[in-house]
Amino acid sequence: MQSDSTLRITDLREEDSAEYKIRFRTDQTTWEPTFPGTTLTVTGLQVKVTPATVTEGQKVTLTCSTTCTLGNNPTYVWYKNGHVTNQSTSLFLNPVSSEDAGRYSCAVEGHEDLHSAEETLTVTYGPKNTSVSVSPSGEIVEGSSVTLTCSSDANPPVDKYTWYKKNVTSPKASGQSYNITNIISEDRGEYYCEAQNGRGSMNSTALMIIVAGKPTSFVTAAVGSIVVVLVLILCLSGFMWFRKKASKSTSDTRDTSENVQGDSSPVYDNISGMAMTSTAAQTESTDNQDYVHYASVHFSGSKNQEVPLYSTVQLPQPQIQDEDVQYAAVKFSRPSAATR
């Protein structure tokens, strides 16, 4: 009896690579060929970068290769960092730049789901975008400290920083940061840094440092005097306001006391804004007599209204304000008999 046997492998993988043989078995016997089996080699696509490490400005070639026969001039789809970037048999970068660095893979057009392994393209370059920053920013007060920091993009990273002051030949310092303590007016000027690595060097743009002098003692004293004057003005204003309010309150109390006075005996009262004085002393000066006034006081409920009552009032000197006049409030109790 004669028959055929077929083995079909789908979704082929590299681990399917092996030597395959056929064995024939019946109920009575088993037959196995003595000649070699069929060898199956499974391989994937592979990206080759020539050269593997390239300096910016040079050229580089990326090829997608396989040991399998794919027909004449197959088209490859190229991926950079997982995104489609080109479709061609080979990828040429001339000249290469730092932006071309990344991870590359390829696939055969029509079989985009079968990517090759990623290969990294490394591009080396000298320092770029070198700049200087300052802290604190703005005008620097004499006697304080300031820190200058240099930054630069480079591959390999910058391995040497040097600081210079414009119009000064010798370098001021080295290192990524330059700290100036107890700064003085002579430190003002333009500063820049130089960044270096194995591929080159680059200077930053100059940064101007402005140093302001310390405030003089005269200015400090003037500021202190102004503050003291302002405080005194505020205190005096508050004092006058409270004094005026207290005077108004005393006047209101006097008016209220006069309204509630009842029947009482005649009372004589001599009121002076300063001290009690005699009638003879009041007449010594003609100027003082101009400010002497008399008032007739009548009590509505008095039984002896036929006798008028007088009160001598001496006002204070003209230079004293109205608010300084002293008032006396007198409350009368109702006696059993009128007295003088």
Disulfide bonds with the S-S distance in Angstrom:
Cys64-Cys106 1.85
Cys150-Cys193 1.98
